[in-house]
Amino acid sequence: MQKVVDFYQSFIFSYSLAMILVYLVLAWLSFIAVRNYIKRSKGYNLKDIVDSPFAPGISVIAPAYNEGLTIIDNVRALLTLEYPLFEVIIVNDGSTDDTLEKLIDRFELLEIDFFYNERITTMPVKRFFKSVNPAYEKLLVIDKVNGKGKADGSNVGINAAEFDYFLCTDVDCILGKDTLLRLIRPFLEEKNRKRMSNRTLLIPDTGYIHTIGNERRVIATGAPLRMINSSIVDDGVITRFRPPVKILPRFQELEYIRAYLFSKMGWSAINCVPNVSGGLGLFDKDIAIKVGGYDPRSFAEDIDMVTRMSIYMIENHLKYAVRYIPNSLCWTEGPQTLNVFSRQRTRWARGLVQIIKLHKNVLFNAKYKRLGLVIFPNNFIFEFLAPILETIGIGIYIFLICVGEINWNNTFILLGFLYAASLLFTTMAILWDQMVMKSYKTAREVILMCLTAIIEPLVYHPLIVYFSMRGYMHSLFRKELSWGNMQRTGFAGGKTKKDKNG
């Protein structure tokens, strides 16, 4: 028995050490990526895009289900985004409250005939609305049959989108006014790099010019999401961002800082971004349509679509990139109750299982290059397996305590090693975010987040493990997923709204 325990502890130590090394590499890559981004930004003027007649158009797509409490303020905020050429498409996904009626009344909407090209199959679309007021000419409202999830509503918006790029967001998110200007930047930079590096050849006897060079195409970009809980919002604009007062959203704020600033910025540096968040992502519409848009059957439709877009590019021998930028551009309200949080994380865990099963042929497959040899192995080894190994470990330690065979010295050394590593990376992420983005305005707020990092491994992490295992078990036994109504307080404070996505 002791040999088994010693082997397990050695294995866990090696596994943890490998995970820490991966995080160290990502931290280093993130530092380089953010530094280079800031350096390039010194010669990058957002006003040049605002004033440019050549800026590509962007369709902002936001499905809405029972958002009557805040829909007006949220749509007004989307209409005030700073960008020379964009449209806002609100998809009323079969709301049972007064969402559509409020939109019609406030924005002076009339039903219109609209040429709708259903390139992605969706639930039936019923009506289209445009405003008679020129002030709202950018707004298109679509009324459709409920698709039981955000994916179907997003696909309707993609079908109706006029422009070559679309931004997918949640109608209950708050976006920075410069969101479109910043998210389009990686697309424009890659196109400019292509023009600078390409050379042309005249093909003999034809008169045709053939371009040789870097043909890499950016297919998606994303940016960090942050918790808006406890922040002050006035008419759809954040006037004061601050850490959440309640502990559960504050834990999520820590998690998001690590995930976006460290992990995704690091992966972006080597073109290995695993996914672009469903709350904020700018996509190449042509590629998204070719892969069938979002999958309504998926529990993780954002990861699934980026994966399918990447597979499409690889199988068609096309160079591509998925990019992240360090600017915080989107703020969302995190679950404040354990019940809401459990449904969200259980669904996310089921989504991870679903992605791995659906695209199992990609895992460790050299044909899929970075996707098969870096992205999927990381997701499988360090995302999927981690909760399973931790659960097994807890079971072993409980058994050893019961039979009186536990080696407390080795146990404390292992747990102390893991705790110290977690605290180190979280604190580094907080300070790195503060140096780069200056998200928190006072030293007290920074200290509060650092103090929260001390208890996070002891309180929040066990919850993540538990809900992950719960999602795995639900997936194993094919338990029907109940999306439920996710009760939230709303940005105005003191109000309650329902979020369908969890």
C-alpha positions in Angstrom: 0.0 0.0 0.0 2.8 2.4 0.9 4.4 1.9 -2.6 1.1 2.9 -4.2 0.9 6.0 -2.1 4.5 6.9 -2.8 3.9 6.4 -6.5 0.8 8.6 -6.4 2.5 11.4 -4.5 5.4 11.3 -6.9 3.1 11.4 -9.9 1.0 14.3 -8.5 4.2 16.2 -7.7 5.5 15.7 -11.2 2.1 16.6 -12.7 1.9 19.7 -10.6 5.4 20.7 -11.5 4.6 20.3 -15.2 1.6 22.5 -14.7 3.6 25.2 -12.9 6.2 25.1 -15.6 3.5 25.7 -18.2 2.2 28.6 -16.2 5.7 30.1 -15.9 6.2 29.8 -19.7 2.7 31.4 -20.2 3.6 34.2 -17.8 6.8 34.9 -19.7 5.0 34.8 -23.0 2.3 37.1 -21.7 4.9 39.6 -20.5 6.4 39.7 -23.9 3.1 39.9 -25.7 1.7 42.7 -23.6 5.0 44.6 -23.7 5.1 44.3 -27.5 1.4 45.4 -27.7 2.1 48.5 -25.6 5.1 49.3 -27.7 3.1 49.0 -30.9 0.3 51.1 -29.4 2.5 54.1 -29.1 2.3 54.6 -32.9 -1.3 53.4 -33.1 -3.9 56.1 -33.1 -7.5 54.9 -32.7 -8.7 58.1 -34.2 -7.1 57.1 -37.5 -9.6 54.2 -37.7 -12.5 56.5 -36.7 -11.7 58.9 -39.5 -10.9 56.2 -42.1 -13.3 55.6 -44.9 -11.6 52.2 -45.4 -12.3 50.7 -42.0 -14.1 47.3 -42.5 -17.7 47.2 -41.3 -18.7 45.3 -38.2 -22.0 43.8 -37.2 -22.6 43.7 -33.5 -24.8 40.7 -32.6 -26.6 40.4 -29.2 -29.3 37.8 -28.6 -31.8 38.8 -25.9 -34.1 36.6 -23.9 -36.3 38.1 -21.2 -34.1 41.2 -20.8 -37.0 43.7 -20.3 -35.5 45.2 -17.1 -32.4 46.6 -18.8 -32.7 46.1 -22.6 -33.2 49.8 -23.3 -30.0 51.0 -21.6 -28.0 48.1 -23.0 -29.0 48.8 -26.6 -28.4 52.5 -26.2 -24.9 51.7 -25.0 -24.3 49.5 -28.0 -25.5 52.2 -30.4 -22.9 54.6 -28.9 -19.9 52.5 -29.7 -17.1 54.5 -31.4 -16.6 53.1 -34.9 -17.1 54.5 -38.4 -19.2 51.7 -39.9 -21.2 49.3 -37.8 -24.7 48.0 -37.2 -26.3 46.6 -34.0 -28.5 43.4 -34.4 -30.6 42.5 -31.4 -32.2 39.1 -31.8 -35.3 38.7 -29.6 -35.1 35.0 -28.9 -38.7 34.3 -28.1 -38.8 36.4 -25.0 -41.9 35.8 -22.8 -41.6 39.2 -21.1 -41.9 42.7 -22.5 -38.4 42.8 -24.1 -39.7 43.2 -27.7 -42.5 45.7 -26.8 -40.0 47.9 -25.0 -37.7 47.9 -28.0 -40.5 48.7 -30.4 -41.7 51.6 -28.2 -38.4 53.2 -27.2 -36.7 53.0 -30.6 -39.7 53.7 -32.8 -39.6 50.4 -34.6 -41.7 49.3 -37.5 -41.9 45.9 -39.1 -40.1 45.7 -42.5 -39.5 43.4 -45.3 -35.9 42.1 -45.1 -33.9 40.0 -47.4 -32.8 37.2 -45.0 -30.4 34.7 -46.4 -30.4 31.6 -44.1 -26.9 30.3 -44.7 -26.9 28.8 -41.2 -30.0 26.7 -40.3 -31.9 28.1 -37.3 -35.2 28.1 -35.6 -37.9 30.1 -37.6 -37.5 33.9 -37.8 -40.8 35.7 -37.5 -40.3 39.5 -38.0 -37.7 42.2 -38.7 -37.8 45.7 -37.3 -36.1 49.0 -38.2 -36.5 52.4 -36.7 -38.3 55.3 -38.4 -36.0 57.6 -36.4 -32.7 58.3 -38.3 -30.9 58.4 -34.9 -31.3 54.7 -34.7 -30.6 53.7 -38.3 -27.9 51.3 -37.2 -30.3 49.2 -35.2 -31.9 46.0 -36.6 -34.2 44.0 -34.3 -35.1 40.4 -35.2 -38.0 38.4 -33.6 -37.6 34.6 -33.7 -38.8 31.4 -32.2 -36.9 30.5 -29.0 -33.8 28.3 -29.7 -33.2 27.3 -26.1 -29.7 28.8 -26.0 -27.6 31.7 -27.2 -26.2 29.8 -30.2 -29.3 29.8 -32.3 -29.9 33.5 -31.7 -26.3 34.3 -32.6 -26.7 32.3 -35.8 -29.7 34.3 -36.8 -27.7 37.5 -36.3 -24.9 36.1 -38.4 -27.3 35.3 -41.3 -28.7 38.8 -41.2 -25.3 40.6 -40.8 -24.4 43.0 -43.5 -20.6 43.3 -42.9 -17.6 40.9 -43.2 -16.9 40.9 -39.4 -19.2 40.3 -36.5 -18.9 40.9 -32.8 -20.8 38.4 -30.7 -21.7 39.6 -27.2 -24.4 39.3 -24.5 -26.9 42.0 -24.4 -26.4 42.2 -20.6 -22.7 43.0 -21.0 -21.2 46.5 -20.8 -18.7 47.2 -23.6 -16.1 49.9 -23.6 -16.8 52.6 -26.2 -13.6 51.8 -28.0 -14.3 48.0 -28.1 -14.6 47.7 -31.9 -11.6 50.0 -32.6 -9.4 47.8 -30.4 -10.7 44.4 -31.5 -10.3 45.1 -35.2 -6.7 46.1 -34.7 -5.2 42.5 -35.0 -7.1 42.0 -38.2 -5.8 45.2 -39.7 -2.2 44.6 -38.4 -2.1 41.2 -40.0 -3.4 42.6 -43.3 -0.8 45.4 -43.1 1.9 42.8 -42.3 0.8 40.8 -45.3 1.1 43.8 -47.6 4.5 44.6 -46.3 5.9 41.1 -46.6 4.2 40.0 -49.9 5.9 40.2 -53.2 4.3 39.9 -56.6 5.3 37.9 -59.7 4.0 38.4 -63.3 2.9 35.0 -64.6 4.4 34.6 -68.1 2.0 34.5 -71.1 -1.0 35.3 -68.9 -0.6 38.9 -67.6 -1.8 37.7 -64.2 -0.1 38.9 -61.1 0.5 36.3 -58.3 1.2 37.3 -54.8 3.7 35.3 -52.7 4.2 35.8 -49.0 2.5 35.6 -45.7 -1.1 34.6 -46.3 -2.0 34.3 -42.6 -5.6 35.3 -41.8 -6.9 36.4 -38.4 -10.2 34.6 -37.9 -11.1 35.8 -34.4 -10.0 38.2 -31.7 -10.9 38.5 -28.0 -10.2 40.6 -24.9 -10.5 40.2 -21.2 -13.9 40.1 -19.5 -14.2 41.5 -15.9 -16.7 41.3 -13.1 -19.0 44.3 -13.0 -20.5 43.4 -9.6 -20.3 46.4 -7.2 -19.1 48.8 -9.9 -21.0 51.9 -10.7 -22.8 52.0 -14.0 -24.6 55.1 -15.4 -26.7 54.8 -18.5 -24.8 51.9 -19.9 -21.3 53.4 -19.1 -19.0 52.3 -16.2 -18.2 55.4 -14.2 -16.3 53.5 -11.5 -14.8 50.0 -11.7 -14.0 48.3 -8.4 -13.6 44.8 -7.0 -16.8 42.9 -6.2 -17.9 43.2 -2.6 -19.4 39.7 -2.4 -16.8 37.0 -2.1 -18.0 34.7 -4.9 -17.8 37.3 -7.7 -14.5 38.4 -6.3 -13.1 34.9 -6.6 -14.3 35.0 -10.3 -12.6 38.3 -10.8 -9.3 36.7 -9.7 -9.9 33.7 -12.0 -10.6 36.0 -15.0 -7.5 38.0 -14.4 -5.4 34.8 -14.5 -7.2 33.3 -17.4 -7.1 36.3 -19.7 -4.0 38.3 -18.8 -1.7 35.3 -18.1 -3.1 32.3 -19.9 -4.8 33.7 -23.1 -2.3 36.5 -23.7 0.5 33.9 -23.3 -1.2 31.5 -25.8 -1.8 34.4 -28.1 1.9 35.0 -28.3 2.5 31.6 -30.0 -0.9 31.5 -31.8 -2.4 28.8 -29.6 -5.5 30.6 -28.2 -7.9 27.8 -27.2 -11.1 29.8 -27.5 -12.6 33.3 -27.7 -15.2 34.0 -25.1 -18.9 34.0 -26.1 -19.3 37.3 -24.1 -16.9 39.2 -26.4 -15.4 38.0 -29.6 -14.9 39.5 -33.1 -15.0 36.9 -35.9 -14.4 36.6 -39.6 -18.0 36.0 -40.8 -17.0 34.1 -44.0 -15.1 31.4 -42.1 -17.8 31.3 -39.4 -20.5 30.6 -41.9 -18.4 28.0 -43.7 -18.2 25.9 -40.5 -21.9 26.3 -39.8 -21.8 29.0 -37.1 -22.4 28.2 -33.5 -23.7 24.7 -32.6 -27.0 25.0 -30.6 -26.4 21.5 -29.3 -23.1 22.4 -27.7 -22.7 23.3 -24.0 -19.5 25.3 -24.9 -20.5 26.8 -28.2 -17.7 29.4 -28.1 -14.9 26.8 -27.8 -16.6 24.6 -30.3 -16.8 27.2 -33.0 -13.3 28.5 -32.7 -12.1 24.8 -32.8 -14.1 24.2 -36.0 -12.9 27.4 -37.6 -9.3 26.3 -36.8 -9.9 22.8 -38.2 -11.3 24.3 -41.4 -8.3 26.5 -41.9 -5.9 23.7 -41.3 -7.6 21.2 -43.5 -7.7 23.7 -46.3 -4.0 24.5 -45.9 -4.7 28.1 -44.9 -2.5 30.0 -42.4 -4.6 31.5 -39.7 -4.3 33.2 -36.3 -6.6 33.7 -33.2 -5.5 36.7 -31.2 -6.1 38.2 -27.8 -5.4 41.8 -26.7 -4.8 42.8 -23.0 -7.3 45.7 -22.9 -10.4 45.0 -20.6 -13.3 45.8 -23.0 -16.2 43.9 -21.6 -17.8 43.8 -18.1 -20.3 41.2 -17.0 -22.2 40.4 -13.8 -20.8 37.2 -12.3 -23.1 34.8 -10.4 -23.5 35.9 -6.8 -25.2 32.8 -5.4 -23.9 29.2 -5.2 -26.9 27.8 -7.0 -26.4 30.0 -10.1 -22.7 29.5 -10.0 -23.1 25.7 -9.8 -25.3 25.6 -12.9 -22.8 27.7 -14.8 -19.7 25.7 -13.9 -21.5 22.3 -14.3 -22.4 23.4 -17.9 -18.9 24.5 -18.6 -17.5 21.2 -17.5 -20.0 19.3 -19.7 -18.9 21.5 -22.5 -15.3 20.6 -22.1 -16.1 16.9 -22.1 -18.3 17.4 -25.2 -15.5 19.3 -27.1 -12.9 16.5 -26.3 -15.3 13.8 -27.4 -16.5 15.6 -30.5 -13.0 16.4 -31.7 -11.1 13.5 -30.3 -9.4 12.9 -33.6 -7.5 16.2 -33.2 -5.9 15.3 -29.9 -2.1 14.5 -30.3 -2.6 14.5 -34.1 0.3 16.2 -35.9 -1.9 16.8 -38.9 -3.6 19.6 -36.9 -0.3 21.2 -35.9 -0.6 23.6 -32.9 -4.3 22.7 -32.4 -3.5 19.0 -32.2 -0.1 19.1 -30.5 -0.5 22.0 -28.1 -4.0 23.4 -27.6 -5.9 20.1 -27.3 -3.2 18.3 -25.2 -3.2 21.2 -22.8 -7.0 21.2 -22.5 -7.0 17.4 -22.0 -4.1 17.1 -19.6 -4.3 20.3 -17.5 -8.0 21.2 -17.8 -9.9 18.0 -18.1 -7.8 15.6 -16.1 -7.0 18.0 -13.2 -10.3 17.7 -11.3 -10.3 13.9 -11.8 -6.8 13.6 -10.3 -7.6 15.9 -7.4 -10.7 13.9 -6.6 -8.8 10.6 -6.6 -6.1 12.2 -4.4 -8.7 13.3 -1.9 -10.2 9.8 -1.8 -6.7 8.3 -1.2 -5.8 10.7 1.6 -9.2 10.1 3.3 -8.6 6.4 3.1 -5.0 6.7 4.5 -6.2 8.9 7.4 -8.9 6.3 8.2 -6.4 3.4 8.3 -3.7 5.5 10.0 -1.1 5.1 7.2 -0.7 8.7 6.1 2.7 10.3 5.9 1.9 13.8 7.2 5.4 15.2 6.3 5.1 14.3 2.6 1.4 15.4 2.6 2.2 18.9 4.0 5.1 19.4 1.7 3.0 18.5 -1.4 0.0 20.6 -0.3 2.3 23.5 0.7 4.0 23.4 -2.6 0.7 23.6 -4.5 -0.7 26.3 -2.3 2.4 28.5 -2.7 2.4 28.1 -6.4 -1.3 29.1 -6.6 -0.7 32.1 -4.4 2.3 33.2 -6.4 0.6 33.1 -9.8 -2.5 34.8 -8.6 -0.6 37.6 -7.0 1.6 38.0 -10.0 -1.5 38.2 -12.2 -3.1 40.9 -10.0 0.1 43.0 -9.9 0.7 42.5 -13.6 -2.8 43.7 -14.4 -2.4 46.7 -12.2 0.9 47.7 -13.8 -0.4 47.3 -17.3 -4.1 48.2 -17.1 -4.4 50.0 -13.7 -7.8 48.5 -13.3 -8.1 49.3 -9.6 -7.9 52.9 -8.5 -6.7 52.5 -4.9 -4.1 50.6 -3.0 -6.8 49.3 -0.8 -8.5 47.5 -3.7 -5.3 45.9 -4.8 -4.6 44.7 -1.3 -8.2 43.4 -1.0 -7.7 41.3 -4.2 -4.3 40.0 -2.9 -5.9 39.0 0.4 -8.6 37.2 -1.5 -6.0 35.2 -3.3 -4.8 33.8 0.1 -8.1 32.0 0.7 -9.0 31.3 -2.9 -7.2 27.9 -3.0 -8.9 26.8 0.2 -12.5 27.9 -0.6 -13.0 28.6 -4.3 -10.8 26.0 -5.9 -12.6 23.0 -4.1 -15.9 24.4 -5.5 -14.5 24.4 -9.0 -13.3 20.8 -8.6 -16.7 19.7 -7.2 -18.7 21.3 -10.0 -16.4 20.1 -12.7 -16.8 16.5 -11.4 -20.5 17.1 -11.3 -20.5 18.1 -14.9 -18.4 15.1 -15.9 -20.9 12.8 -14.1 -23.9 14.4 -15.7 -22.1 14.0 -19.1 -21.3 10.3 -18.3 -24.9 9.5 -17.4 -26.3 11.8 -20.1 -28.4 13.8 -17.6 -30.5 16.4 -19.3 -29.2 19.9 -18.8 -31.5 22.4 -17.3 -30.4 25.9 -18.2 -32.7 27.5 -15.7 -33.3 31.2 -14.9 -30.1 32.8 -13.6 -31.2 35.5 -11.1 -28.9 38.5 -11.2 -29.2 42.0 -9.6 -28.7 44.0 -12.8 -26.3 46.9 -13.4 -28.6 49.5 -12.0 -28.5 47.9 -8.5 -31.4 46.6 -6.5 -33.1 45.2 -9.6 -33.4 41.5 -10.5 -32.9 40.3 -14.0 -32.8 36.8 -15.6 -29.8 35.5 -17.5 -30.4 32.5 -19.7 -26.8 31.6 -20.4 -25.4 31.1 -17.0 
